[in-house]
Amino acid sequence: MEERNKKLIFLDVDGTLVPPGSNIPPDSALKAIQAARANGHKVFLCTGRNPAMTAPLFQYDFDGSINCAGSYITCGNDILYDRPMSDDERDHVMDAMKSRSIFCIMEAKDASFGDQRADRLLSMKLPGKLNSELLRWRRALEEDLGVVPMSRYDGRPIYKISFLCLRKWNLRRARRILKNHYQFVLQDFLLGLINGELINRDFDKGQGIRRVCEYLGADLKDAIGFGDSMNDLQMIETAGIGVCMGNGSRKLKKRADLICGDVDKDGLARAFEQLGLINYHHAFA
């Protein structure tokens, strides 16, 4: 980038830009993003969501998007990276994950195909706090956010697989088979449920940031990543500055450079000011 003080800002979606499962950012976040871009910074979405589930947010101005946990990346009108599973990879993964105790969602670019058995598990009245990815899954199934029954899968390319189970040892066989080529990204263990993502080692959110920076000729030290859950770890560790939301994972907070306020308490806007990206009072005048 031509000016050294210009930054690349990467925002997770669920639990960071919006309340989990929502598509409406706080007004303060939108104003902060607008002000940051007016100051010459670039702002990207960096999410596990596929483009279809992210589409409602594209109405707001962003400079690009890292989707499917890094397997599909755009910058402006350019596609920088497009890495779906091959048919053989998909079949191998789904065979390894085949279990009465593991519930999966296969995510294509334009649709998601869910194991409907998970409905019963997610409809239980669970005490305490749900992590943002589990909330996203619950709301996606409850509100029909592009998730259709697995029986309707039509063979289109799959980019990522999310999973839900009751115990870590339910994943033991699958991890043994897949560990050399896939990361099992587990969210914080809450309420007796384990949820996470199965991500090819060819990509992740951190590698997505690297690809965007290389494309724009920017230094990684000028990248700032905002996240809230453990699937944001590579983003937090790769960016020059990693920020965890106040409502985020305790584990992620320990790895972040900065902890800001909650997503619904002007956390992003205040952090943008703290990092010198905007003048808060001018942005909200």
N, C-alpha and C positions, 0 to 999 in steps of 0.2 A: 504494500500500500504506500502511496506517495507521502502521506503525513504520518509521522511516527506516533502521534498521540491518538490516532483513530483506532478503534477497537472493533473486534468481531464478537458479538454477543450471541450466545447459544442458550436457548430456553427450552427446558423440558416442558411438557404440556400439563399432564394430570398432576395436580398437587403443587405445581410451580407457576404456570401461567394462568391456569383455571382451577377451581375446585375439582377434585377427582370426578371424572365422568361428565363434567359440564363442558359446554362449548362457548361460554360467555366469560371473558376475562374481566376482572375488576376494572372499572373506569380509570383508576389511578395507574394500572399497568399499561393500558392502552395509551394514555397521555405520556407516560414515561418513555414508551417505545417510540412514539411519534417524535418526542423531543430529542431522543438519542439519535434517531436517524437524521433529524434536521441538523444536528451537530456534526454529521458526517460519519457516524458509526454505522455499522451494518448489523442487522438483527436477524437471526435464523431460528426457526423451530428445530428442536432436536429431541425426537420422541420415539417411543416404541410403537405408537399408532401407525397404521398404514395410511396412505394418502386419502382413502375414502373416509376414514374416521377423523382425519385431520381437516378435511375439506371445509367444514363450517368456519374454521379459523383463517382460511385463505382470503376471506373478505377483508381482513385487516392487512396492513402493509408490512410485509416481511421481505427480506432479500433472498431468501431461499429456505429450504427445508431438508432436514435429515430425518427420514422416516424409517419405519421397520427396524429400529435400533441400529441404523447405519447401513442397511443393505440397499436403500434407494435414496439418492441424494440429488437435489436440484439446487441450482444457483441462478436466480433470474429465470430465463427461459431455457437454460441449458441443463441437461441431465449429466451429472458428473459420475454417477456410479449406479449400476443396476445389476444386482446379484441375487436372483431368486435361486431356490434349490432346483437341482435337476430332478427329473422324475425318479431316478434311482435313489438320490439323496433323500427325497421326501418319503419314499416307500421304506427305506432303511430306518429312518428316524421313527416313523409311525409304528413300524414293527417293534422297534426297541421300546417304545413308550406304551405298547399295548398291555394294558393291565386293568382289572376291574377297579383298582384303587387310584388310577391316574386319569384325570379329566383334561382334555386338550382343546385348544382352539387353533386351527390352522389359519394363518393370515396371508391372504393375497393382497395385491395392491388395491383392488377395488371391492373386496368383500372379505368377510371372515366366516369360517365354518366351525361351529361349536358343538362339542359333545353335550347333548341336552340333559344328560344325567347330572351335569353340574348345576342345573337349575335348582334341584332339590337341596343340594348342599349350600348354595348361596342364598336360598330363601329362608334358611334357618335364622331364627332370632339369636344373634350372637352378641354377647356382652362385650363392652369395651370398644376400643378404637380399631378400625380397619385401616391397613396401609393403603396408599393411594392407588396402587395397581389392582388390589383386590376390589376396591370400590369401583374402579373403572370397569372391571370385568362384570361385577354385579349389575351396574347400571347399563352396561352394553347389552346384557341379556334381558334385563327387565324392560328397557326402553326401546329395544329393537334398533340399536345403533349399528345396523349393518351386519349383525351376526345372525347367520342362518344355520339350520340344522346340518350336521356333518353328512347326513344322508343325501343332501342336495349338492355335495361337492362335485364339480364338473371337470376336474382335471387341470384347471388354470394354475399358473405358476404360484408357488407358495414361498414367502420370504421369511417367515418367522413362525415359531410355534410357542404359544403360551400354555402353561399347565397349572393344575391345581391338584393337591393331594392332602391326605391327612397326616402323614408321617414321612420323615426324611428317608426312612429305609424303603418306602414304596418306590423310590427312585434308584435304588441300589443297582438293579440289573441294567437299567437304561444308562446310568452313568458309566458303568463298566464298559458297555458296548460303544458308547458315543464320545467318551471323554477326550479322545485324541483330536477330534474335529469340531467339537461343540462345547460351548460354555453353558453350564447350568447356573443361571443368574437367579438366586433366591432372594425374595424380599424378606424383611424382618418377620420372624415367626410370631404370629399373633393369633389368639383365639382358637388354637388347635388346628389352624389351616396353614398350609404351605403353598404359596403361589410364586411363580417365577416365569422365566423365559428361557427357551433353548435357542442359543444364538451361535451361528457358524463362526469359527475362529478367524475367518477371512475378514470379518467386520465387527464393529461395535460402535457405540456413540463416540468414543475417543478417536478411533480411526476415521470416523466421519468428519470430525473436526480437523484432523490432519489433512484429509482430502480437500476440504474447503479452503483451508489456509494455503495449501500448495497451489490450488487453482488460482487463487487471488494474489499469490506472491506475498502473503502475510506471514509474520512470525508467530509461532505458537504462544509466545509470551504476551502477544496482544489479543489473545482469545480469552474470553470470560465465559465460564459455564455455570448455569443455574440449574439445580435439580433438587429432588427431595427423597428419592428412593434408591435402593442399591443397584438398580439397573442404570443409574446415572454415575456410578463410581468411575468408570473409564473416562467419562466426560470431565468429571471433577478433577481427576488426576492428570489429564492431558492438557487441559486449558492452563494458561498462565496463572489465572486466578479461578479457583473453584468455590462456588457459593452454594450452601445448603439452606433451604427454607426453614423457618422456625418450626413449621409443622412437619418437618422431614424426619427421616430415619435417624435414630440415635447413632447407629454405626456410621452412617454417611457424615454426620456432623463431626465425628472424630477425624475424618479424612479431609474435610473442607478447610479452605483458607479463611473463610468468612461465613458466619451464620447471620442470616437476615431475618426479617419478620415473617409472619405467616402469609400465605397466599391471599387470604381474605382480609388482611390487616395492612394493606399497602406495602407488603414486604418487598416486592420488586421495585417499586418506585423509590422507596427509601434507600434501597441498596444501590440503585442507579446513581442517586445523589452522593452517597457515601464514596462510591468509586469514581466520582468526578465525571460521570457520563452526561449528567444533566444538572441544571440548576433547578432544584425542586420548586422553589417559589415562582420562578419565571414560567416553568412548565405548567403550573397550576394557577397562574394568575387569571 
